[in-house]
Amino acid sequence: MDFLAGCIGGAAGVLVGHPFDTVKVRLQVQNVDKPLYRGTYHCFQSIVRQESMFGLYKGIGSPMMGLTFVNAIVFGVQGNTMRYLGHDTPMNQFLAGAAAGAIQCVVCCPMELAKTRMQMQGTGEKKSTRKLYKNSLDCLAHIYKREGLLGVNRGMVTTLIRETPCFGVYFLTYDILTRSIGCEPGDRYMIPKLLFAGGMSGVTCWLSTYPVDVIKSRLQADGVGGVYQYSSIADCVRQSVKREGLIVFTRGLTSTLLRAFPVNAVTFATVTLVLMYARGVEEGPKDSEPATPVTAHHTQLQQQAQASSL
């Protein structure tokens, strides 16, 4: 049931956050010599005006399709790693989250490749006259046909570098915040506190690895139309810094942070509501297994955290 709740919560988070993600990608990969957008708000405004509201949701099929697999991997790996480590400590939370983040890259990388390509397709056009890809699956099939398995996994190294510490920081931050603000199960403000903890965890983890995400987006957008600009990760970093300076690593950061908090907040709210309807009142501990409020509280939070989607 935790898995189902996590999937539903993650889907709600995608619906809320995808427009911000589209803006982020457009800002990250736009040509600095001929920029289409002056900033986050102008990018939002331009996409809606030129491509309609649906332009903000380009490429949403890919994260929606990959959502179930990503949640399954994150949930399974994080939970099993915590059981293997044996002790619920902040460091173990980081290690378990990092392990989950690394393994889910197998699904995350192709999913984000298709999402990025779909988001860039028909930029500035309300009705694209030349659609290279019909949908996310067609996009991956097209890439596979032209570039093989390596093409489908373009950006895998940068995805791995981003996701491994990112998920570690996410679970670590969530663990520290939920312990610090004291969300007992009977607390009437428990859900708002969970939302706050989840939202801040999302913001923190994005800040921790955002420069890597910029390079990942550029590498995955590279090659659209058959023209390749970067030969490697190092070449992408070198060219980007040479042309735009260190500020290049903050491209799209505003929309990313604006997206991070509500996405995680909606995810945790949905997970909580689904679990409440599905389980009813949480059963108390058995007489032979006494538990302190903190222990019971943290167990409940851990179940929700495992089911959530970054």
C-alpha positions in Angstrom: 0.0 0.0 0.0 2.9 2.4 0.7 4.1 1.7 -2.9 0.6 2.5 -4.3 0.4 5.6 -2.2 3.9 6.7 -3.4 2.9 6.2 -7.0 -0.2 8.3 -6.7 1.6 10.9 -4.8 4.4 11.0 -7.3 1.9 11.4 -10.2 0.3 14.3 -8.4 3.7 15.8 -8.0 4.5 15.5 -11.7 1.3 17.2 -12.7 2.1 20.1 -10.4 5.8 20.4 -11.1 6.2 19.6 -14.8 5.6 23.2 -16.1 8.4 24.4 -13.9 10.6 21.6 -15.2 9.9 22.6 -18.8 10.9 26.2 -18.0 14.1 24.9 -16.3 15.1 22.8 -19.3 14.4 25.6 -21.8 16.5 28.0 -19.8 19.3 25.5 -19.3 19.8 24.7 -23.0 19.0 27.9 -24.8 21.6 29.5 -27.0 23.3 32.3 -25.0 24.2 34.2 -28.2 20.5 34.3 -29.3 18.5 33.8 -26.1 14.8 33.3 -26.5 14.0 33.9 -22.8 15.1 36.7 -20.4 14.3 34.8 -17.2 11.9 32.4 -15.5 8.7 34.6 -15.8 9.4 35.6 -19.4 10.0 31.9 -20.3 6.6 30.9 -18.7 4.9 33.8 -20.5 6.5 33.1 -23.9 5.7 29.4 -23.8 2.0 30.0 -22.9 1.7 32.7 -25.5 3.5 30.9 -28.3 2.7 27.3 -27.6 -0.4 27.5 -25.3 -0.7 26.0 -21.9 0.0 22.6 -23.3 3.5 23.7 -24.2 4.3 23.7 -20.5 3.4 20.0 -20.4 5.5 18.8 -23.3 7.2 15.6 -22.5 5.1 14.7 -19.4 4.4 11.3 -20.8 7.9 10.1 -20.1 8.0 10.9 -16.3 4.4 9.6 -15.9 5.4 6.3 -17.6 8.7 6.0 -15.6 7.1 7.0 -12.3 6.0 3.5 -11.3 9.4 1.9 -11.9 11.3 4.8 -10.3 9.1 4.6 -7.1 9.4 0.8 -7.1 13.2 1.0 -7.2 13.6 3.8 -4.7 11.1 2.2 -2.3 12.7 -1.3 -2.5 16.3 -0.3 -2.4 16.0 2.4 0.3 13.9 0.1 2.5 16.1 -3.0 2.1 19.3 -1.0 2.6 18.0 0.4 5.8 17.1 -3.1 7.0 20.6 -4.3 6.0 22.3 -1.4 7.8 20.3 -2.2 10.9 20.2 1.2 12.6 18.0 4.1 11.8 20.6 6.9 11.9 21.0 10.0 9.7 24.2 8.6 8.1 22.4 5.4 7.2 19.5 7.4 5.8 22.0 9.2 3.5 23.6 5.9 2.5 20.3 4.2 1.8 19.0 7.2 -0.2 22.3 7.3 -2.2 22.0 3.6 -3.0 18.4 4.1 -4.1 19.3 7.1 -6.2 22.2 5.3 -8.0 20.2 2.2 -8.9 17.1 4.1 -10.2 19.3 5.9 -12.8 18.7 2.8 -15.0 15.1 4.0 -15.5 15.6 7.7 -14.7 18.2 8.5 -17.4 16.2 7.3 -20.5 13.1 8.8 -19.1 14.7 12.2 -18.7 16.3 11.9 -22.1 12.9 11.5 -23.7 11.4 14.2 -21.5 14.1 16.7 -22.5 13.9 16.0 -26.2 10.1 16.3 -26.1 10.3 19.6 -24.1 12.6 21.1 -26.7 10.5 20.0 -29.7 8.6 22.8 -31.4 10.1 25.5 -29.3 8.2 28.8 -29.9 5.6 27.1 -32.1 1.9 26.7 -31.2 1.5 23.9 -33.7 4.7 22.4 -34.6 5.0 21.9 -38.4 7.8 19.4 -38.1 7.4 16.9 -35.3 10.4 14.6 -35.0 8.8 12.6 -32.2 5.1 11.6 -31.8 5.5 10.8 -28.1 8.0 9.8 -25.4 8.1 6.1 -26.5 8.5 7.1 -30.2 11.3 9.4 -29.1 13.2 6.6 -27.4 12.6 4.3 -30.3 13.9 6.9 -32.7 17.0 7.5 -30.7 17.6 3.7 -30.3 17.3 3.2 -34.1 19.8 6.0 -34.8 22.3 5.7 -31.9 21.7 2.3 -30.3 21.7 1.6 -26.6 24.4 4.2 -25.9 22.1 6.8 -27.4 19.2 5.8 -25.2 21.5 6.2 -22.1 23.0 9.5 -23.2 23.8 11.4 -20.0 23.9 8.3 -17.8 27.2 9.3 -16.1 25.9 12.8 -15.2 22.6 11.4 -14.1 24.5 9.0 -11.8 26.7 11.8 -10.4 23.5 13.9 -9.8 21.2 11.3 -8.4 23.5 9.4 -6.0 24.3 12.3 -3.6 21.0 14.0 -4.4 18.8 11.2 -3.0 21.2 10.8 -0.1 20.8 14.5 0.8 17.0 14.2 0.3 16.5 11.4 2.8 19.1 12.8 5.2 17.4 16.3 5.2 13.9 14.8 5.6 15.1 12.6 8.5 16.8 15.5 10.3 13.8 17.8 9.8 11.1 15.4 10.9 13.2 14.6 14.1 13.8 18.3 14.8 10.2 19.7 14.4 8.7 16.9 16.4 5.8 15.5 14.4 4.1 13.1 16.8 1.3 10.9 15.2 -1.4 12.7 17.3 -0.1 16.2 16.4 -2.9 18.2 14.6 -0.2 19.9 12.6 1.5 16.6 11.6 0.6 16.9 7.9 1.7 20.5 7.4 5.0 19.6 9.1 5.4 16.6 6.8 4.8 18.9 3.8 7.3 21.4 5.1 9.9 18.7 5.7 9.3 17.2 2.3 9.4 20.5 0.5 12.6 21.7 2.2 14.2 18.3 1.5 13.5 18.7 -2.2 14.9 22.2 -2.2 18.1 21.1 -0.4 18.8 18.1 -2.6 18.4 20.2 -5.8 20.8 22.8 -4.5 23.4 20.1 -3.6 23.8 18.9 -7.2 22.2 21.5 -9.5 25.4 22.3 -11.6 25.5 18.7 -12.6 21.9 18.9 -13.7 22.7 21.8 -16.1 25.4 19.7 -17.8 23.1 16.7 -17.9 20.3 18.6 -19.6 22.8 20.1 -22.2 24.2 16.7 -23.0 20.7 15.1 -23.4 19.5 18.0 -25.6 22.6 17.8 -27.7 22.2 16.1 -31.0 18.6 17.2 -31.7 18.5 17.6 -35.5 21.6 15.5 -35.9 24.1 18.3 -34.9 26.3 17.5 -31.9 28.1 20.3 -30.0 29.7 18.4 -27.2 32.1 15.4 -27.4 32.1 14.6 -23.6 31.1 15.8 -20.2 34.4 17.7 -19.8 33.9 19.3 -23.2 30.4 20.4 -22.3 31.7 21.9 -19.0 34.6 23.6 -20.8 32.5 25.1 -23.6 29.7 26.2 -21.3 32.0 28.0 -18.8 34.0 29.6 -21.6 31.0 31.1 -23.3 28.8 31.9 -20.3 31.0 31.9 -17.2 30.3 30.2 -13.9 26.8 31.6 -13.9 25.9 28.9 -16.4 25.6 26.5 -13.5 22.6 28.5 -12.2 20.6 28.5 -15.4 17.0 27.6 -14.6 17.6 27.4 -10.8 14.7 29.7 -9.9 12.1 27.6 -11.7 13.7 24.5 -10.2 13.4 25.7 -6.6 9.9 27.0 -7.3 9.1 23.5 -8.5 10.9 21.5 -5.8 8.8 22.7 -2.8 5.3 22.2 -4.2 6.1 19.0 -5.9 7.4 17.4 -2.7 4.6 19.0 -0.7 1.9 17.6 -3.0 3.6 14.2 -3.1 3.6 13.9 0.7 0.1 15.2 1.1 -1.2 12.7 -1.4 0.7 9.8 0.1 -0.6 10.7 3.6 -4.3 11.0 2.4 -4.1 7.7 0.4 -2.6 5.9 3.5 -5.3 7.3 5.7 -8.1 6.1 3.5 -6.5 2.7 2.9 -5.3 1.9 6.4 -7.7 3.8 8.6 -6.5 4.4 12.1 -2.9 3.1 12.6 -2.8 0.1 15.0 -1.0 0.7 18.3 2.0 -1.4 19.4 1.4 -4.8 21.0 1.8 -5.1 24.7 4.9 -7.2 24.3 6.4 -4.6 21.9 6.4 -1.2 23.7 7.2 1.8 21.5 7.9 5.4 22.4 6.1 8.2 20.5 9.3 9.1 18.8 9.9 5.5 17.6 6.3 5.1 16.4 6.4 8.5 14.7 9.6 7.9 12.9 8.5 4.5 11.7 5.4 6.1 10.2 7.4 8.9 8.6 10.0 6.4 7.2 7.2 4.4 5.5 5.9 7.6 3.9 9.4 8.8 2.9 10.2 5.5 1.2 7.0 5.8 -0.8 7.5 9.3 -1.9 9.0 10.4 -5.3 11.7 13.0 -5.5 
